[in-house]
Amino acid sequence: MAKNKSARITITLECSCRDSSNITKRNPGIFRYTSTKNRRNTPNRIELKKFCPKCNCHSIFKEIK
């Protein structure tokens, strides 16, 4: 069987409202979304504007690794 070499990957989007002083990748209490993107069409990191219940407003969510 051939492996599925799909161009679509699952990414994690994290709110940009997190504290600058605490820069760990996996912090409890930080809101995240998951989404998919096409690796060939968008090789750069994605920034989307979504609702953050922690901030209680729409803010920019950036892709993390």
Secondary structure as GFF3:
##gff-version 3
##sequence-region A 1 65
A	DSSP	beta_strand	8	15	.	.	.	ID=ss1
A	DSSP	beta_strand	32	38	.	.	.	ID=ss2
A	DSSP	beta_strand	47	52	.	.	.	ID=ss3
A	DSSP	beta_strand	57	64	.	.	.	ID=ss4
###
